[in-house]
Amino acid sequence: MMPVVLCFTVVASLGFGILAAYVAVFSILSAFRHPAEPEPARARLVLVPTQTHASGD
């Protein structure tokens, strides 16, 4: 009976560790992944003269 309990404990512990590592890696990857839709382009501010100034005299 003792070998069965020990074997089950080792297998369960190993399986839980692999599952925990799998969940941790995929949660980190999903936290830092690129967004599915690109952000809308922002309007760029452009300096445009509103008045034309004559140069010279």
PDB file with SEQRES, HELIX, SHEET and CRYST1 records, atoms N, CA, C and O in Angstrom:
SEQRES   1 A   57  MET MET PRO VAL VAL LEU CYS PHE THR VAL VAL ALA SER          
SEQRES   2 A   57  LEU GLY PHE GLY ILE LEU ALA ALA TYR VAL ALA VAL PHE          
SEQRES   3 A   57  SER ILE LEU SER ALA PHE ARG HIS PRO ALA GLU PRO GLU          
SEQRES   4 A   57  PRO ALA ARG ALA ARG LEU VAL LEU VAL PRO THR GLN THR          
SEQRES   5 A   57  HIS ALA SER GLY ASP                                          
HELIX    1 AA1 MET A    2  ALA A   31  1                                  30    
CRYST1    1.000    1.000    1.000  90.00  90.00  90.00 P 1           1          
ATOM      1  N   MET A   1       0.824  -1.206   0.000  1.00  0.00           N  
ATOM      2  CA  MET A   1       0.000   0.000   0.000  1.00  0.00           C  
ATOM      3  C   MET A   1       0.857   1.255   0.000  1.00  0.00           C  
ATOM      4  O   MET A   1       0.525   2.234  -0.668  1.00  0.00           O  
ATOM      5  N   MET A   2       1.946   1.235   0.736  1.00  0.00           N  
ATOM      6  CA  MET A   2       2.821   2.402   0.828  1.00  0.00           C  
ATOM      7  C   MET A   2       3.445   2.771  -0.524  1.00  0.00           C  
ATOM      8  O   MET A   2       3.503   3.958  -0.846  1.00  0.00           O  
ATOM      9  N   PRO A   3       3.914   1.811  -1.328  1.00  0.00           N  
ATOM     10  CA  PRO A   3       4.459   2.179  -2.645  1.00  0.00           C  
ATOM     11  C   PRO A   3       3.423   2.829  -3.563  1.00  0.00           C  
ATOM     12  O   PRO A   3       3.765   3.711  -4.351  1.00  0.00           O  
ATOM     13  N   VAL A   4       2.174   2.406  -3.471  1.00  0.00           N  
ATOM     14  CA  VAL A   4       1.123   3.000  -4.299  1.00  0.00           C  
ATOM     15  C   VAL A   4       0.875   4.438  -3.892  1.00  0.00           C  
ATOM     16  O   VAL A   4       0.742   5.310  -4.751  1.00  0.00           O  
ATOM     17  N   VAL A   5       0.810   4.701  -2.593  1.00  0.00           N  
ATOM     18  CA  VAL A   5       0.599   6.066  -2.099  1.00  0.00           C  
ATOM     19  C   VAL A   5       1.775   6.955  -2.484  1.00  0.00           C  
ATOM     20  O   VAL A   5       1.580   8.096  -2.903  1.00  0.00           O  
ATOM     21  N   LEU A   6       2.982   6.443  -2.346  1.00  0.00           N  
ATOM     22  CA  LEU A   6       4.170   7.215  -2.692  1.00  0.00           C  
ATOM     23  C   LEU A   6       4.214   7.508  -4.185  1.00  0.00           C  
ATOM     24  O   LEU A   6       4.529   8.628  -4.588  1.00  0.00           O  
ATOM     25  N   CYS A   7       3.904   6.524  -4.999  1.00  0.00           N  
ATOM     26  CA  CYS A   7       3.897   6.723  -6.450  1.00  0.00           C  
ATOM     27  C   CYS A   7       2.826   7.738  -6.855  1.00  0.00           C  
ATOM     28  O   CYS A   7       3.070   8.610  -7.690  1.00  0.00           O  
ATOM     29  N   PHE A   8       1.635   7.615  -6.254  1.00  0.00           N  
ATOM     30  CA  PHE A   8       0.570   8.566  -6.562  1.00  0.00           C  
ATOM     31  C   PHE A   8       0.951   9.982  -6.133  1.00  0.00           C  
ATOM     32  O   PHE A   8       0.661  10.944  -6.844  1.00  0.00           O  
ATOM     33  N   THR A   9       1.593  10.112  -4.985  1.00  0.00           N  
ATOM     34  CA  THR A   9       2.005  11.425  -4.503  1.00  0.00           C  
ATOM     35  C   THR A   9       3.038  12.059  -5.439  1.00  0.00           C  
ATOM     36  O   THR A   9       2.960  13.250  -5.740  1.00  0.00           O  
ATOM     37  N   VAL A  10       3.996  11.267  -5.892  1.00  0.00           N  
ATOM     38  CA  VAL A  10       5.026  11.785  -6.806  1.00  0.00           C  
ATOM     39  C   VAL A  10       4.413  12.192  -8.137  1.00  0.00           C  
ATOM     40  O   VAL A  10       4.717  13.263  -8.662  1.00  0.00           O  
ATOM     41  N   VAL A  11       3.558  11.348  -8.678  1.00  0.00           N  
ATOM     42  CA  VAL A  11       2.933  11.657  -9.973  1.00  0.00           C  
ATOM     43  C   VAL A  11       2.033  12.879  -9.855  1.00  0.00           C  
ATOM     44  O   VAL A  11       2.037  13.732 -10.743  1.00  0.00           O  
ATOM     45  N   ALA A  12       1.271  12.979  -8.791  1.00  0.00           N  
ATOM     46  CA  ALA A  12       0.383  14.127  -8.602  1.00  0.00           C  
ATOM     47  C   ALA A  12       1.184  15.406  -8.401  1.00  0.00           C  
ATOM     48  O   ALA A  12       0.825  16.452  -8.941  1.00  0.00           O  
ATOM     49  N   SER A  13       2.252  15.333  -7.639  1.00  0.00           N  
ATOM     50  CA  SER A  13       3.076  16.500  -7.406  1.00  0.00           C  
ATOM     51  C   SER A  13       3.753  16.965  -8.691  1.00  0.00           C  
ATOM     52  O   SER A  13       3.806  18.162  -8.972  1.00  0.00           O  
ATOM     53  N   LEU A  14       4.261  16.032  -9.457  1.00  0.00           N  
ATOM     54  CA  LEU A  14       4.903  16.365 -10.723  1.00  0.00           C  
ATOM     55  C   LEU A  14       3.893  16.968 -11.705  1.00  0.00           C  
ATOM     56  O   LEU A  14       4.192  17.950 -12.383  1.00  0.00           O  
ATOM     57  N   GLY A  15       2.726  16.387 -11.776  1.00  0.00           N  
ATOM     58  CA  GLY A  15       1.683  16.917 -12.659  1.00  0.00           C  
ATOM     59  C   GLY A  15       1.241  18.309 -12.247  1.00  0.00           C  
ATOM     60  O   GLY A  15       1.035  19.176 -13.096  1.00  0.00           O  
ATOM     61  N   PHE A  16       1.096  18.524 -10.952  1.00  0.00           N  
ATOM     62  CA  PHE A  16       0.707  19.852 -10.470  1.00  0.00           C  
ATOM     63  C   PHE A  16       1.785  20.889 -10.779  1.00  0.00           C  
ATOM     64  O   PHE A  16       1.465  22.022 -11.136  1.00  0.00           O  
ATOM     65  N   GLY A  17       3.052  20.516 -10.646  1.00  0.00           N  
ATOM     66  CA  GLY A  17       4.147  21.437 -10.943  1.00  0.00           C  
ATOM     67  C   GLY A  17       4.198  21.811 -12.413  1.00  0.00           C  
ATOM     68  O   GLY A  17       4.416  22.972 -12.761  1.00  0.00           O  
ATOM     69  N   ILE A  18       3.995  20.822 -13.274  1.00  0.00           N  
ATOM     70  CA  ILE A  18       3.991  21.102 -14.722  1.00  0.00           C  
ATOM     71  C   ILE A  18       2.808  21.992 -15.084  1.00  0.00           C  
ATOM     72  O   ILE A  18       2.948  22.926 -15.873  1.00  0.00           O  
ATOM     73  N   LEU A  19       1.652  21.705 -14.512  1.00  0.00           N  
ATOM     74  CA  LEU A  19       0.468  22.520 -14.780  1.00  0.00           C  
ATOM     75  C   LEU A  19       0.653  23.951 -14.276  1.00  0.00           C  
ATOM     76  O   LEU A  19       0.259  24.898 -14.958  1.00  0.00           O  
ATOM     77  N   ALA A  20       1.242  24.120 -13.103  1.00  0.00           N  
ATOM     78  CA  ALA A  20       1.469  25.459 -12.556  1.00  0.00           C  
ATOM     79  C   ALA A  20       2.462  26.243 -13.416  1.00  0.00           C  
ATOM     80  O   ALA A  20       2.280  27.441 -13.637  1.00  0.00           O  
ATOM     81  N   ALA A  21       3.501  25.579 -13.898  1.00  0.00           N  
ATOM     82  CA  ALA A  21       4.466  26.250 -14.771  1.00  0.00           C  
ATOM     83  C   ALA A  21       3.814  26.643 -16.094  1.00  0.00           C  
ATOM     84  O   ALA A  21       4.068  27.732 -16.610  1.00  0.00           O  
ATOM     85  N   TYR A  22       2.990  25.777 -16.636  1.00  0.00           N  
ATOM     86  CA  TYR A  22       2.277  26.056 -17.881  1.00  0.00           C  
ATOM     87  C   TYR A  22       1.372  27.278 -17.727  1.00  0.00           C  
ATOM     88  O   TYR A  22       1.364  28.161 -18.584  1.00  0.00           O  
ATOM     89  N   VAL A  23       0.621  27.325 -16.646  1.00  0.00           N  
ATOM     90  CA  VAL A  23      -0.274  28.461 -16.401  1.00  0.00           C  
ATOM     91  C   VAL A  23       0.520  29.747 -16.184  1.00  0.00           C  
ATOM     92  O   VAL A  23       0.125  30.806 -16.672  1.00  0.00           O  
ATOM     93  N   ALA A  24       1.625  29.667 -15.464  1.00  0.00           N  
ATOM     94  CA  ALA A  24       2.440  30.860 -15.213  1.00  0.00           C  
ATOM     95  C   ALA A  24       3.031  31.424 -16.499  1.00  0.00           C  
ATOM     96  O   ALA A  24       3.006  32.635 -16.721  1.00  0.00           O  
ATOM     97  N   VAL A  25       3.557  30.553 -17.335  1.00  0.00           N  
ATOM     98  CA  VAL A  25       4.170  31.028 -18.586  1.00  0.00           C  
ATOM     99  C   VAL A  25       3.122  31.651 -19.496  1.00  0.00           C  
ATOM    100  O   VAL A  25       3.351  32.722 -20.058  1.00  0.00           O  
ATOM    101  N   PHE A  26       1.991  31.006 -19.647  1.00  0.00           N  
ATOM    102  CA  PHE A  26       0.977  31.563 -20.539  1.00  0.00           C  
ATOM    103  C   PHE A  26       0.316  32.815 -19.979  1.00  0.00           C  
ATOM    104  O   PHE A  26      -0.123  33.668 -20.750  1.00  0.00           O  
ATOM    105  N   SER A  27       0.236  32.946 -18.677  1.00  0.00           N  
ATOM    106  CA  SER A  27      -0.315  34.190 -18.123  1.00  0.00           C  
ATOM    107  C   SER A  27       0.667  35.343 -18.315  1.00  0.00           C  
ATOM    108  O   SER A  27       0.247  36.473 -18.566  1.00  0.00           O  
ATOM    109  N   ILE A  28       1.959  35.076 -18.202  1.00  0.00           N  
ATOM    110  CA  ILE A  28       2.954  36.125 -18.456  1.00  0.00           C  
ATOM    111  C   ILE A  28       2.944  36.510 -19.929  1.00  0.00           C  
ATOM    112  O   ILE A  28       3.002  37.696 -20.256  1.00  0.00           O  
ATOM    113  N   LEU A  29       2.871  35.529 -20.819  1.00  0.00           N  
ATOM    114  CA  LEU A  29       2.840  35.836 -22.248  1.00  0.00           C  
ATOM    115  C   LEU A  29       1.580  36.604 -22.634  1.00  0.00           C  
ATOM    116  O   LEU A  29       1.644  37.506 -23.470  1.00  0.00           O  
ATOM    117  N   SER A  30       0.460  36.270 -22.054  1.00  0.00           N  
ATOM    118  CA  SER A  30      -0.770  36.985 -22.384  1.00  0.00           C  
ATOM    119  C   SER A  30      -0.782  38.390 -21.790  1.00  0.00           C  
ATOM    120  O   SER A  30      -1.455  39.275 -22.318  1.00  0.00           O  
ATOM    121  N   ALA A  31      -0.056  38.604 -20.714  1.00  0.00           N  
ATOM    122  CA  ALA A  31      -0.003  39.941 -20.127  1.00  0.00           C  
ATOM    123  C   ALA A  31       0.812  40.899 -20.985  1.00  0.00           C  
ATOM    124  O   ALA A  31       0.539  42.099 -20.997  1.00  0.00           O  
ATOM    125  N   PHE A  32       1.813  40.385 -21.705  1.00  0.00           N  
ATOM    126  CA  PHE A  32       2.690  41.250 -22.483  1.00  0.00           C  
ATOM    127  C   PHE A  32       2.498  41.114 -23.984  1.00  0.00           C  
ATOM    128  O   PHE A  32       3.338  41.585 -24.751  1.00  0.00           O  
ATOM    129  N   ARG A  33       1.421  40.485 -24.422  1.00  0.00           N  
ATOM    130  CA  ARG A  33       1.216  40.332 -25.862  1.00  0.00           C  
ATOM    131  C   ARG A  33       0.725  41.645 -26.472  1.00  0.00           C  
ATOM    132  O   ARG A  33       0.227  42.530 -25.776  1.00  0.00           O  
ATOM    133  N   HIS A  34       0.877  41.740 -27.767  1.00  0.00           N  
ATOM    134  CA  HIS A  34       0.421  42.933 -28.483  1.00  0.00           C  
ATOM    135  C   HIS A  34      -1.107  42.923 -28.552  1.00  0.00           C  
ATOM    136  O   HIS A  34      -1.720  41.857 -28.616  1.00  0.00           O  
ATOM    137  N   PRO A  35      -1.714  44.094 -28.539  1.00  0.00           N  
ATOM    138  CA  PRO A  35      -3.175  44.127 -28.639  1.00  0.00           C  
ATOM    139  C   PRO A  35      -3.637  43.612 -30.001  1.00  0.00           C  
ATOM    140  O   PRO A  35      -2.923  43.744 -30.994  1.00  0.00           O  
ATOM    141  N   ALA A  36      -4.816  43.035 -30.041  1.00  0.00           N  
ATOM    142  CA  ALA A  36      -5.338  42.454 -31.280  1.00  0.00           C  
ATOM    143  C   ALA A  36      -5.592  43.531 -32.328  1.00  0.00           C  
ATOM    144  O   ALA A  36      -5.296  43.335 -33.507  1.00  0.00           O  
ATOM    145  N   GLU A  37      -6.135  44.658 -31.906  1.00  0.00           N  
ATOM    146  CA  GLU A  37      -6.408  45.744 -32.841  1.00  0.00           C  
ATOM    147  C   GLU A  37      -5.413  46.867 -32.589  1.00  0.00           C  
ATOM    148  O   GLU A  37      -5.179  47.249 -31.442  1.00  0.00           O  
ATOM    149  N   PRO A  38      -4.827  47.397 -33.660  1.00  0.00           N  
ATOM    150  CA  PRO A  38      -3.912  48.525 -33.447  1.00  0.00           C  
ATOM    151  C   PRO A  38      -4.687  49.754 -32.980  1.00  0.00           C  
ATOM    152  O   PRO A  38      -5.852  49.949 -33.324  1.00  0.00           O  
ATOM    153  N   GLU A  39      -4.015  50.560 -32.202  1.00  0.00           N  
ATOM    154  CA  GLU A  39      -4.673  51.771 -31.712  1.00  0.00           C  
ATOM    155  C   GLU A  39      -4.925  52.715 -32.886  1.00  0.00           C  
ATOM    156  O   GLU A  39      -4.123  52.768 -33.818  1.00  0.00           O  
ATOM    157  N   PRO A  40      -6.024  53.456 -32.852  1.00  0.00           N  
ATOM    158  CA  PRO A  40      -6.289  54.388 -33.955  1.00  0.00           C  
ATOM    159  C   PRO A  40      -5.211  55.466 -34.003  1.00  0.00           C  
ATOM    160  O   PRO A  40      -4.710  55.925 -32.977  1.00  0.00           O  
ATOM    161  N   ALA A  41      -4.879  55.847 -35.217  1.00  0.00           N  
ATOM    162  CA  ALA A  41      -3.821  56.843 -35.396  1.00  0.00           C  
ATOM    163  C   ALA A  41      -4.284  58.182 -34.836  1.00  0.00           C  
ATOM    164  O   ALA A  41      -5.406  58.623 -35.085  1.00  0.00           O  
ATOM    165  N   ARG A  42      -3.423  58.801 -34.097  1.00  0.00           N  
ATOM    166  CA  ARG A  42      -3.745  60.114 -33.537  1.00  0.00           C  
ATOM    167  C   ARG A  42      -3.454  61.191 -34.574  1.00  0.00           C  
ATOM    168  O   ARG A  42      -2.534  61.066 -35.381  1.00  0.00           O  
ATOM    169  N   ALA A  43      -4.243  62.230 -34.536  1.00  0.00           N  
ATOM    170  CA  ALA A  43      -4.011  63.344 -35.459  1.00  0.00           C  
ATOM    171  C   ALA A  43      -2.737  64.065 -35.036  1.00  0.00           C  
ATOM    172  O   ALA A  43      -2.562  64.426 -33.873  1.00  0.00           O  
ATOM    173  N   ARG A  44      -1.866  64.262 -35.995  1.00  0.00           N  
ATOM    174  CA  ARG A  44      -0.618  64.951 -35.689  1.00  0.00           C  
ATOM    175  C   ARG A  44      -0.848  66.451 -35.697  1.00  0.00           C  
ATOM    176  O   ARG A  44      -1.566  66.985 -36.542  1.00  0.00           O  
ATOM    177  N   LEU A  45      -0.230  67.110 -34.748  1.00  0.00           N  
ATOM    178  CA  LEU A  45      -0.320  68.559 -34.701  1.00  0.00           C  
ATOM    179  C   LEU A  45       0.716  69.135 -35.658  1.00  0.00           C  
ATOM    180  O   LEU A  45       1.907  68.839 -35.566  1.00  0.00           O  
ATOM    181  N   VAL A  46       0.236  69.961 -36.572  1.00  0.00           N  
ATOM    182  CA  VAL A  46       1.120  70.573 -37.563  1.00  0.00           C  
ATOM    183  C   VAL A  46       1.000  72.076 -37.401  1.00  0.00           C  
ATOM    184  O   VAL A  46      -0.099  72.626 -37.325  1.00  0.00           O  
ATOM    185  N   LEU A  47       2.140  72.723 -37.352  1.00  0.00           N  
ATOM    186  CA  LEU A  47       2.139  74.181 -37.255  1.00  0.00           C  
ATOM    187  C   LEU A  47       1.925  74.768 -38.644  1.00  0.00           C  
ATOM    188  O   LEU A  47       2.768  74.626 -39.530  1.00  0.00           O  
ATOM    189  N   VAL A  48       0.791  75.425 -38.816  1.00  0.00           N  
ATOM    190  CA  VAL A  48       0.460  76.051 -40.094  1.00  0.00           C  
ATOM    191  C   VAL A  48       0.281  77.537 -39.849  1.00  0.00           C  
ATOM    192  O   VAL A  48      -0.483  77.938 -38.971  1.00  0.00           O  
ATOM    193  N   PRO A  49       0.981  78.357 -40.622  1.00  0.00           N  
ATOM    194  CA  PRO A  49       0.814  79.802 -40.412  1.00  0.00           C  
ATOM    195  C   PRO A  49      -0.600  80.231 -40.802  1.00  0.00           C  
ATOM    196  O   PRO A  49      -1.110  79.849 -41.855  1.00  0.00           O  
ATOM    197  N   THR A  50      -1.217  81.022 -39.945  1.00  0.00           N  
ATOM    198  CA  THR A  50      -2.576  81.494 -40.215  1.00  0.00           C  
ATOM    199  C   THR A  50      -2.579  82.801 -40.976  1.00  0.00           C  
ATOM    200  O   THR A  50      -3.593  83.161 -41.575  1.00  0.00           O  
ATOM    201  N   GLN A  51      -1.465  83.526 -40.968  1.00  0.00           N  
ATOM    202  CA  GLN A  51      -1.352  84.789 -41.700  1.00  0.00           C  
ATOM    203  C   GLN A  51      -0.045  84.774 -42.476  1.00  0.00           C  
ATOM    204  O   GLN A  51       0.952  84.199 -42.039  1.00  0.00           O  
ATOM    205  N   THR A  52      -0.069  85.411 -43.625  1.00  0.00           N  
ATOM    206  CA  THR A  52       1.167  85.536 -44.380  1.00  0.00           C  
ATOM    207  C   THR A  52       1.716  86.933 -44.153  1.00  0.00           C  
ATOM    208  O   THR A  52       1.020  87.924 -44.373  1.00  0.00           O  
ATOM    209  N   HIS A  53       2.935  87.010 -43.723  1.00  0.00           N  
ATOM    210  CA  HIS A  53       3.557  88.291 -43.455  1.00  0.00           C  
ATOM    211  C   HIS A  53       4.469  88.647 -44.619  1.00  0.00           C  
ATOM    212  O   HIS A  53       5.273  87.836 -45.079  1.00  0.00           O  
ATOM    213  N   ALA A  54       4.321  89.883 -45.080  1.00  0.00           N  
ATOM    214  CA  ALA A  54       5.175  90.339 -46.173  1.00  0.00           C  
ATOM    215  C   ALA A  54       6.522  90.732 -45.609  1.00  0.00           C  
ATOM    216  O   ALA A  54       6.620  91.412 -44.587  1.00  0.00           O  
ATOM    217  N   SER A  55       7.545  90.293 -46.291  1.00  0.00           N  
ATOM    218  CA  SER A  55       8.869  90.654 -45.827  1.00  0.00           C  
ATOM    219  C   SER A  55       9.366  91.865 -46.628  1.00  0.00           C  
ATOM    220  O   SER A  55       8.833  92.199 -47.686  1.00  0.00           O  
ATOM    221  N   GLY A  56      10.350  92.474 -46.113  1.00  0.00           N  
ATOM    222  CA  GLY A  56      10.891  93.652 -46.804  1.00  0.00           C  
ATOM    223  C   GLY A  56      10.387  94.941 -46.178  1.00  0.00           C  
ATOM    224  O   GLY A  56      10.213  95.032 -44.963  1.00  0.00           O  
ATOM    225  N   ASP A  57      10.160  95.911 -47.004  1.00  0.00           N  
ATOM    226  CA  ASP A  57       9.766  97.200 -46.433  1.00  0.00           C  
ATOM    227  C   ASP A  57       8.309  97.255 -46.326  1.00  0.00           C  
ATOM    228  O   ASP A  57       7.760  98.257 -45.868  1.00  0.00           O  
TER     229      ASP A  57                                                      
END                                                                             
